[in-house]
Amino acid sequence: MIDIKDSYITIAWLILLIVLLIIEIITVGLTSIWAAGGALAALILNLLNVSVVWQVVVFFVVTFVLLYFTRPFAVKFINAKREKTNYEGIIGKTIRIADRVDNMSQTGRAVVNGQEWTVRAEKDEDILEPGTIAKVVNITGVKLIVKKYEEE
């Protein structure tokens, strides 16, 4: 005979599994699928009348094992075809300064890939004159952060 308390635990595992799967579907970023696997394992143990303590232990162990051993593999292959966005492709690129870059005067402009960008120097004391070649080291908001280009 099934104890009423056991049926609540079965429902709890089932609800947890469904919630975790819904979160995974919404986020599409491999965020909760590992815990959903743990919830499924715990639900199976519950249906086999294994004690609640072991269900909880298996939930955490399965979640950890899935996370630790399969996540790096999954992330590697899921992100393998990811292309850089426009701004990510600019970092590391060398550009020619169009207008004087002076952080104190809040001036500086460059054209990169046909788009005009506001430019700031990496160090406030650096001033880059028009025509200077600079390397993009970061992007903050809509501003390129650059440093004077030096051949490596």
Residue pairs with C-beta under 8 A, 6 or more apart in sequence:
6 46
6 49
9 46
9 52
9 55
10 43
10 46
10 47
13 39
13 42
13 43
13 46
13 55
14 43
16 39
17 36
17 39
17 40
17 43
20 32
20 33
20 35
20 36
20 39
21 32
21 33
21 36
23 31
23 32
24 30
24 31
24 32
24 33
24 36
30 71
30 74
30 75
30 78
33 66
34 63
34 66
34 67
34 70
34 71
35 59
35 63
37 62
37 63
37 66
38 58
38 59
38 60
38 61
38 62
38 63
38 66
39 59
41 58
41 59
41 62
42 55
42 56
42 58
42 59
42 62
45 54
45 55
45 58
46 52
46 55
50 58
86 113
87 139
90 112
90 113
90 136
90 139
90 144
91 136
91 137
91 138
91 139
92 135
92 136
92 137
93 112
93 135
93 136
94 133
94 134
94 135
94 136
94 149
95 110
95 112
95 119
95 133
95 134
95 135
95 136
95 144
95 146
96 110
96 131
96 132
96 133
96 134
97 108
97 109
97 110
97 119
97 128
97 129
97 130
97 131
97 132
97 133
97 134
97 146
98 109
98 110
98 111
98 116
98 130
99 107
99 108
99 109
99 110
99 119
99 130
100 107
100 108
100 127
100 128
100 129
100 130
101 107
101 108
101 119
101 120
101 121
101 126
101 127
101 128
101 132
101 134
101 146
102 108
102 121
102 127
103 120
103 121
103 124
103 126
104 124
108 118
108 119
108 120
108 121
108 128
109 116
109 117
109 118
109 119
110 116
110 117
110 119
110 134
110 144
110 146
111 117
112 136
112 144
117 142
117 143
117 144
118 142
118 143
118 144
119 128
119 134
119 143
119 144
119 146
120 140
120 143
120 144
120 145
120 146
121 127
121 128
121 145
121 146
121 147
122 137
122 138
122 145
122 146
122 147
123 147
126 147
126 148
128 134
128 146
128 148
132 148
132 149
133 148
133 149
134 146
134 147
134 148
134 149
135 146
135 147
135 148
135 149
136 144
136 145
136 146
137 145
137 146
137 147
138 144
138 145
139 145
